[in-house]
Amino acid sequence: MPLAVVLILLVVGSLVFHFLSPWTFTPLASNWGAIDFTIDITFVVTGFVFVAVNLFMAWCVIRYRAKAGSKANYEPENQKLEWILTVVTTVLVAAMLAPGLFVWASFVKVPDNAIEIEAIGQQWHWSYRLPGEDGEFGNVHNAFVTADNPFGMDPEDPNGLDDILVSSAEVHVPVGTPVKFNLRSKDVLHDFAVAQFRVKMDLVPGMMTYMWLTPTVNGRYELLCEELCGIAHYAMRGAVIVEDKADYLAWVDTHPTYAETLAVAAGNATVGQAQYAVCAACHGPQGEGVVAMNGPKLAGQSAWYLSNQIKAFKAGLRGSHEDDIYGRQMAPMAMILANDAAVNNVIAHIQSLPDTAPEATVEGNPAAGEKLYTVCSYCHGPDGQGYQTMNAPRLAGMSDWYLARQLEHFRNGVRGGHPQDYYGMQMGFMSQVLQDEQKLNDVVAYINTL
């Protein structure tokens, strides 16, 4: 009898939880309402079976409980019952699976008027490529991928010269227009998934996959990788912005073509020396860093990282948080560099400065820090040398007090909190492994030994 009561309570509790639970689907923002319909059918069928089986068992426990003088009949065969179960099971399974086949038939057939966007996955970030005016994608291959050619563009293919390259985890799409996402991975398995769109697809190394949808509601939707792709899998975030066609076209125009990236002139260190005079007040004439001015060492830091950070300050991704006192000081200073040419010139001068290791100021336990740094090494390298492909800067030989302050800022949300600072957001997630100041100092002390 107690078992029957438990079974009944299980059914009642499950039904109450299902209908009163605050957890449900995100609002639909695409044409794939049919997917919600198929899931609803699955819930109805499996829910009916769950309730029927458990209540039947409870009824059997009560109806056929042990009684004095009663004896169970042994009936190993019952053709009528077997036929009923076979037919009912077949109907219920078909009811669950058949709608999915129709949805899949629509999913694999892309509308002729769909625009195409290539989404590229890499540990642990997203980037995108759009066809240019010719409407054709140029050839790409992972064999062509270098620090200067992160998209793997084929330099011999003229069709790729007008391809539009989006070096950001954020992509825009026009509302009401079918969009086909061509999916490519540069390393391991990834998965392109936006909950509000309902559709998702794996990115498989060595092959192209695709998915399509028609966005129906303007807004900003979080993009997740839903395939376990490594230690920072959970931090591989991006965004899909659904907007009006005019805004979408304006966004496209803000990104360079492959030809334009090839035409970018190298920085002029001589011109940059004059422009660096303002920077020298805080960062030192030799880029050595000045603690009293809260200016970190710049000499020896990677050119690509310096460029990214200057542009982040100019765009408001850094230096906008009210608690980032020194970042807010740096933001207006970055505006002095009016264009990319000025940024490249200053960086060219910084690259010519001597790379002298600063004096260590942070005290910690390097042995304990070495264990903690294991997580950091996946992106920043075992020697703290940094990897451009991972968007991870050099750490070794840089200002340790600055590293400690930035780690604290990441951990507390002072840095990496801007919705478009995707790599800062990643670092914010990863910095949570340093739960207290001692661990933070330990890992910086270890970095000082590299």
N, C-alpha and C positions, 0 to 999 in steps of 0.2 A: 504493500500500500504506500509506504513512503516513496518508493520509486515512481509510482504513478503521479504522486503530488509534485515531485521534482520535474517530471516530464511536462506536466501541465504548466507549472510556473516558468519553465524554460520557454515554452511557446508564447505564453502571455508576455513575459519579459522581453523576448525578441521582437514581438510585434510593437509593443509600446516604445522600445528603443528606436525601432526603424521609423515610426511615424512622428515621434517627438524629438528625435535627434537634431541638433543644430547643424550637423555635418551633412552637406549635400553637394550637388554639382555646382560649379561656378556658372554664372550666367552665360548662355550660349552667345557667341559673337561671330559665328560663321554660318555657312549654308548646311552644315552637317547635323541638322536636327534628327535625321534618320538614325544617326548613331545613338542618340539619346533614346530614341524609340526602341531600338534593338536591346539596349540595356534594360529599359523598363520591362520589356517582354521577358528577359532573363530573370529579373527580380520576381515577376509574377509567377513564372513557372517554378523556379526553384523555391520560392516562398510557399507556394501551394503544396509542393512535395514535402517540404520541411514540416509544415503544419500537419498535413495529413498523416505522414509516417509517425510523427511523435505522438499525436493524439490517438492514433490507432494502437500504438504500443501501450499508451496509458490505459486505453479501454480494455485491451487484452489482459493487462496486469490485474485490473479490477474484476473483469468478467470471469477470467479463468484462474483466479487466485486459488491457492490450495484450500480444500475443504475436506472435512472428515468424511470418508466413505466415497469420495469422488475419484475417478481415475481418467487420465487423459487417453484419448484415442490416437493411435499411430496411423497417419495417412501420408505416406511418402510421395504419392502422386495425386495431382489434382489438375487435370487438363484444362478444365474451365477457368480456374484461377490463373493458370499459366498463360492462357490466351488473353485473358483480360489484362494482365500485367504487361504482356508483350505489346499489345495494341496501344494501351495508354502510354507506356514508355516511349514507343515510336512516335506517337502524336506529339508528346511533350518535347522530345528532343528535336523533332522537325520544326516545331514552333519556335524553338530557341535558335536553331541554326539557319533556317531558310531566309529570314530577313537579313541576316549578315551577308549572305551570298549576293543578294541584290545590292546591298550597300557597297560591297567590295567591287562589284561590276562597275559601279559609278566611280569609285575611288581610283581605279586604274585607268579610266578614260578621261583624259584631260581635255577641257573645252578648247576649241580652236582659238578663241580670243584671249586665252590666258597669257599674262605677262610672265616672263621667266626671271627668276633670281636664283643665283647659286649661293647656298649657305655652306660654309666651310668650317668644319670642326677640328679643333686641335687642343691638346692638353694645355691650358684649360680655358679656352676662349673661343669666341665666334668671330668670323669675318664674312664678307659677302662680295659678290661680283655680279654686275649687271651687264647685259649686252649693250654696246654703243649704238650709234646711229644706223649701222648696217644691220642691226637686229640679230647678229650672230656672235656666239661666244668664240673666243680664240682658244686654241689648244692649250691645255695645262697638263702638267705631270709632276709628281712629287720629286722626280729626279732633277727638276729645274729649281726646286726650292732652295733659296739661300737667304742670308740676312738682308740682302738688297732686293731679293725677289721672293717675298714671303708667300705670294699667291701661286708660285710655280708656273708663271706665264712662259709660254714657248716664245723665245725671242725671234724665232724665224717665221712665225705665223703672222702675217699682216692683219688677219681678222681680229687679232687680239689687241691691236693698238688703240682702238676706241673703246675697249671694255672699261667699264667704270668700276673702280676698286674702292671698297668701303672697309677701311681698317678700324672697325669699331664693332662692338658686340650688339649694337643697336641697328635695326633695319626698319625702313618705312615701307608701307604698302598702301595702295589706294582702296578706299572703301567701295564696295559694290562691284569690284572687278576681280575675275578669277586670277589667282596667282599660283604658279607652279614653282615649287622650291626644288631645285636640283641639289642634291645633297652629296657632299664629298668630305672624306676624312683624310687628314694628312698623317695620322699615326695609328690610333686604335679605334675600337668601336665607340661611337657616340650615338645619341638619339636626339632628334629635333622635336620638341614637344611644347605646345602652348595649351594649357588646360581649357581655355575658353574656346579654342578652335576644334577641340575633340579629336582631331587627327594628329598622328605622330608617325615617325619613321626612323629607322636606324640609318646611320652613316657607316658604311662598311669599307674598310681600307681596300683599295685596288678596284673598286667598282663605283658606279654612279647609281644612286637610288633617287626616288622623287616622291613628292606628295603634293596635293593641290587643295585649295580651298577658296571660297569667296568670302572675304571679311565683310561683315554686315553692320558692325557697331564701331564707331570711332572710339579710340582710347589707346592706352598704353598697357601692353600685356607682357607678363614676364615669360621669358624663354628659359627652359630648363633642359639640361642633358639628362635624360632618363635611362641611360645605360651606364653601368658602373665602369668608369674610364680611368680610374686612378685615385690617388690620395686626395686630390682636390675636386673630385667629381661633384660633390654637393655645392661647390662654390663656382661651378661653371654656369654663370648666369648671363642672360642677355635680355633684350626686349624687342618686341615687334610693335611698331607704332602704326595704328590704322588711322588714316586721315583722308581728307578730301583730295581729289585728283590734282588740283592746282598746288596744294601744299606738298604733295608727294613729288611732283615734278621740280618744285623749288628745292626740295631736299636733294634730289638726284644731282642737280646742278652744283651743289656744294662739294662734290667729291671728284677727285681727279681721274682722268683716264690713264691707262697704262703708258701711253705715249707721253703724257704730261709728267708722270713720275720719272721717266727716263730722261726728260729734258731739264730736270731740276739741277741747277748749277751747284757745284761744290762750294762750300764756304770759303771766304777769303780771310785768312788769319790776320793779315795786315790791317784790313778794314775793321775786322772784329776787335783788334787791340784797342782802337780808339773808343769803340762802343762799350768795351769791357770796363772802361774807367769808372763808370757809375757802379758797376758790380763789385769792383775792387774794394770799395769802402767797407763792405760787410764780409765779402768772401776772401779778401786778401789779394794783394797784387799778383801773387803767384798761384791764386786759387787754392791756397792752403787751408782756408777756413779761419774764422776769427770767432772764438768762443764768446768774447765780450759783446760782439755784435749779433750773436745768434746766427751767424752765417756759416753753414757747413762747408767742408772741403768739396771743391768741384774738380780739381785736377785729378786725372786718372779715372774719372767716372765715364761711363760709356756715352758716346755722342747721341745715340738714339734715345737714351733715357733722359738726358738733359733736354733734348728737344721736346720729348713728350711732356715733361714736367713744366717747362716754360709755357707750352701751349695749354696745358691744364690750368695754370694760373690765369692765363689770358682769357680762357673760356669760362672761368668761374668754377671749375671742377675742384680746384684747390683754393684755399685761402678765403673761403666764404663762411665757414663755421665760426660762430661768435666766440668760441673758446680757442680758436687757432690764432693766437695773438700774432705770432711771427709770420704765419702764412698770410694773414691779412696785410701785413706789411709788405710782403713779397709781391702780392697780386698787382698793386699799382706799378711797382717797379718793372714787372714783366711787360707792361703795356708800352714801355719805352721802345721795345723791339717791335717796330711797326708791322713787319711782314716776315715771311719765311726766310727771305734772303738775309735779313738782319739777324734772325735767330741762328741761321747756319754760319754766318760770319763770326758771331760771338763764340759759338761752340768750336769752330775751327781754331780760334785763338786759345780757348781753354785746353784743347787737345795738345797744343804746343807747350803747355806749361809743365814744369817738372813734377813728377809724381812722387812726392815725399810723404812717407807714412807719418801721420800725426801721432803725438804722444797720447798714450792710453790714459783715460780719465775715469772710466767706469770700473768699479771693483766688483768682482764676482768670482764664482767657482768655475773655471774653464772645464774641469772634468765633468761636472754636472751639466754645464752648458753644451758639451759635445753631444750628449744623449738627446737633449732638446733640439739641437740643430739638425738632427736627422730628418725631421719633417721639412725644415727650411731648405735642406740641400736638394730636394726634388726639383725646386725651381731655381734657387740661387747658386746651385752647384756645390760639390763637396768642398771646394776651396774658396767658396764665396765669390767666385769670379763673375757670376751673373750670366744669364742666358737671354738673348734678345727674343728667341723663339718662344720663351716662356713669359715674356714681358717682366722679367725679374732682373733688377739692377745689380751691379757689383756691390758687395758689402765689405769685402776684405780691404783693409787699408784706408777706409773712409772714417769720417769723424764719429767716434763711438758714442759721444754724448748726443749727437743728432740721431743716430740709430735708436738709442734708448728712448728718446723723446717721441720719435715717430711710431715706434712700436706701441708706446703707451697711448698715443693718439689713435692708432688703428684699433687698439683694444677697447678704447672708450667711445669710439664712434666719432671722434673729432675729425679724423681723416677717413675717407672712404665712405662717407655718409651721403654724398651727392648721388642722386639716382642715375647719373650718366657716368660716374666714375667706377666702371665695372672692375677694373684691376685693383683699385683701392678697396672696393667692396670685397673682392676675393681675399685680399690681405687682412681685412677686418675679420673675416671668418677664421683665417689661419692663425691670427695672433691670439685667439682665445685659448690656445694650448699653453700660453704663458699666463697662468692664473694669478700670479702675484709678482710684486716688484723684484723679489729675489730671483725667481726664474728668469725674468726679463734681463736682469743684470748678469746672470750666469751665461745666458746665450750670447750676449754682447761681449762678455769677457772671452768667451771661446772664439768669437769672430775676430777678436784682436790678435789671436795666435795664428790666424791663417795668412 
